[in-house]
């Protein structure tokens, strides 16, 4: 299936819902819950409902993600969260795999042990990541097992992105051998859920 390329981007790597309008369904002084409902159209024929919930605690941010298949048959599904942080002095992670990237800025499907730094890295098999921002603030990131991939995007500019993801980018075209690297084949009415925990200090 050929996915529609995102405006002003070289591919559709960020998924279908990231440039859509979400609705605030609940909010308080320390939390917010957003939802997005998609009926299914030509560029993505599967109907789904998605939610993201943010809870702020002293020194922590907790994020919960959920997508539910609302269609009549199975749907390829994945989750990912794309936070932006101010520029980073250092990034550390225990990720065991580093997926080689092609000229199209997507993984080639070949993996290697983490070695040199690049503007964008597709990592997997991780349990923690730690950032030291230029301000000196430390950010520790952990996620549930459903988010077994980690994308780190560190371009020239004032920000860095550290993104927990459920699958290898472009897995619809690469068909990786390991099930954990692919989008989930979500049955009708079923949901995929994941949680992310950020600690600041």
N, C-alpha and C positions, 0 to 999 in steps of 0.2 A: 504494500500500500504506500502511495506517495503522499507524505504529509505536506501540508501547505507551509511554506517558509514564512517565518515571522517577519513582519515589517522591519526593515533596517538591520536584519541579521542574516547570516549566511546559511542558516538551517532552522530546524524546528526543535532544537535540542531542549528548550525549556518547557516543553509540554503545552497542552492545549489551554489550560486555565490561567496562565500567568499574566496575560494581557487583558483579561476580562474583568468586568465589574463584579465585585463581591458585595453581599448584603450583610450588614451588621444585624445579627439576630439576638444578641445579648451583650450587655456591657455593664461594667461596674468600675469602681476606682482602680482596681487592680487586675481586671480581666476583660477580655473581649472575645466574642465568638463570631466568625464570619462564615457565610455559606455561599455556595455557587451551584446553581442547577442548570444543567445542559440537556436540551431535548434531543440532540443528535442531528447532525446535518451532513452535508456532502464531505466536508474536509475531515470530520471525525464522526462516523455514523452511529456511535454508541451513546445512549443516554446515560447520564450519571449525576450523582449529587456529591458534593465535596464540602467538607467543613475544616476549618482551622481554628483552634482555640489557644489563646495566649493567657497565661497566668503569671503575674509578677509577684514574687516573694522577696524578702530581704536578701539581696545578693544573688538572686536567681531569676531565671526566666524559664518557664515550662511551656512547651509547645506540643499540641496534640493535633495530628492530621488524620483525616478519614476520607475515603472515597467509597461510594456504594454504586454498584451496577444497577441502574434502573431500567435496563432494556429487556428484551425478550430472549436474549441468548448470551453466551459468554463474551467477555470484553477484555482486551489487553489493558492492564492497569498498572500504574506505578505512582509512587509518592516522592516528593522532593521538596526541600525548603531552601530558599535562596536568600540568606541574609547578607547585608552589606555591613562591613565594619570599616572604621577609619583605618588608615594605613598601618601596616603591621611591621613591628621590629623583628619578630621571629614567629615561625609556625612549627609546631612539632606534632607528630602523630605516630601511632603504632601500626599504621596501615601496612599490610604485608605485600600488597600487589600494586603495581604501577602500570597502567594500561598505556601503551604507546599511542601517540596522537598523530593523525595524518594532516595533510595540507588543508583539509576542509574543516579543521578544528574539532574533529570527532575522533573517538577512539578507533584504532584499526582492528581491535579484537585480539591483539597480541599483548601479553603481559610480561612484566619483568620485575625484578626487585627494585624498590625505590632507590634512585641514584641522584641524578642532577635535578636542579630546580628548573621549572619552565613557567611561562606565563599562565598556562592552564595545565592542570594535572588531574587525571582521572585515576583515583585510588580505590582500593577495596580491601575487605577483610580488616576492618579497623574497629576499635572499641573506644578510643578517645582521641581528641585533638585539643591542642592548647595553643592559644595565640597570646603574644605579648604585643599590645598595641604601642604605637610610638609614644602615646601618652603615659605609658608605664602600666596601664590596666591589663590584668591577666584575665583571659576568657577561656574557660574549660568547657568543652562540648562533648556530650555523650548522647547516644541515641539507641533506641530499641533495635533488636536484631533485624527487624524488617528493613532498616536503612543500612544495608551492608556496604554501600558505596559512598565515597566522599570526593566531591569535586572542589579543587582549590583554584581559584582564578585570581591572579595577582598582577593586574596590568599596570602600566605606567599611569599614575593618577593618584587621587587621594583616598582610594578605598581598596579593600580586598574582600573577596567572597569565599566563604567556607561552607559548602553545601552538602548536607546529608541527603542521600538519594537511595531509593530502593533497588535500582538496577543500573546496569551499564548504559550510558548514553548511546543511542542508535542501536540498541539491542534488537529492534524489530528487523533490522537489515543484516545484523551480524550473526544472530542465532547462536550465542555462546553455549558451550557444552554444559556448563554448570547452571542448574536451575536458578540459583540465587543471583545470577547475573542478568537474568531476563525479566521482562515485564511479567506480572502474574496474570494467568488466565482466570479471570474472576467470574464465577457463575452468576447467573441472574439473581438479583436480590442480595448477593453476598457483599461484604465490605472488606477493605484492606485498611488497617490502622497502624499508626506508628507514633512514637513520642520522642521528643528531643529535650534535653536538659542543658541549660547554660548556667554556669556559675561564674560570678565576677568577683575579683579580688586582687 
